[in-house]
Amino acid sequence: MLSSPHRLAKDREIKRVLVQGRSFFSPLFRIRLLANGTGPSRFAIVVSSKVSKKATVRNTVRRRLTEIIRLNLAAIKPGYDVMVTVSNRALPAGYHKLETQLLTCFDKAKIVMTNHQAPMTK
């Protein structure tokens, strides 16, 4: 699970991203992106019941995407609200394919720092 500062949870914030955000597409999902000013990047993952009627299947996809985001937080630029909407094509995809597609989509949106942009940590 993402820590609280990295979650986009309030309904009005999600609606703002839907209305004002830019869209980027991948075969497996769509991301909507909106600059939030300052602070850490926040994420919401939406897996509709149209994707699968089974909650266990939807939750599996959601958990995989959450873990991919959590592991790559250091490489994601701060200051964005991101909403990931999952397509039904993502259901048979494995973890590594989801990771590749999500990071490629983030790269298209230019929210992933390259190696020379990464912040220095001790």
N, C-alpha and C positions, 0 to 999 in steps of 0.2 A: 504494500500500500504506500502511496505517496504521502509524505509528511504534509501536515495541514497548510503550511505556507505555499505548497506547490499544487494545491487542489483548487479547482474552479468549481465552487459548490453552489453559490447563490444563483437563484433563478434569473434575477435581473442582470447579473454579469454574463450568464450564458446567452441570454437573449440579445445583449449588446454585441457579443461576438458574432452571433448569427446575423444580425442586421448590418453591422458595420464592418465585419471582418472580410479579409481577402481569402479566396478559396484556392487550394492546391489539390490536385487529384493524383491518385495512384490507382492501379487496378484493384487494390484491396480495400481502400478507404479514401475518404476526403478529409482534409484538415482545413479548418477555418482559423485564421490568425488575425490578432488585433494587438497593437502595442498598448500596454497598460501603464505606460509612463515609467515609474520606478518600481523597484522590488523584483522578487524572483519571478520567473516564468511560471504560469499556472496552467494546469491541464484538466480537461474533462474528456472522458471517453464514453461515447454513446454507442450502445449495441441494441438496436431496436428489436422488438419482438417479431418484426417482419423478417429479420435475418434468421432467427430460429425461434420456434415456440418454446423450446426447452431452456429454462433458466440456467441449468448447469452448463450448457453449451455456450450461452452468451457470457456467463461469468468466467469461463475458461479463457475465452478470447480477451475479455476485459483484463483479467489478471496478467495474461501474457504481455499485453500492450503496456500495462502499468509498470511491470517489471522492466521492460525495455526502456521506458522513459526514465525510471528511477536509476538504472545503471548508467545512463548517458546524460544525466543532469549536468555534470561538470562540463560537457561539451556544448550544451544548449545555452544560447545567449539569454541573459536575464531581461526582463521587461516585456514579456509577451503573454497574452492569454491565448491558449491553443485548445481547440475543440476537435477531437478525432471522431469521425463518424464512420462506423465499420460497415462494409458491404458484405453480402452473403458469400462472396467469393473468398473471404478470409477464413471461413470455417474449416475447409480442409487444409489450409496452409499451416505449415509447421512453424515453430518458434523462430528459426533462422530466416525463413522467408518473410515473416512478419517484421522481423528486425531490419532486414535489408530494405524492404519497401518503406517502412516508417522513416528510417534514417535518410533514404533517398528523397522522400517527400519533404522532410525537414531541410535537406540540403537545397532543394528547389526553392523553398521559402526563405532561404538564407538566414536561418536561425541557428545553424550549427556552426560553431567556431572551428576553424581549421587549426592545425597543430601550432602554427605560429601565433594564433590569436588566443590560445588557451591561457587562462590566468595562471600565474606562477603560484604554486603552493609549496609550503615547507614541509 
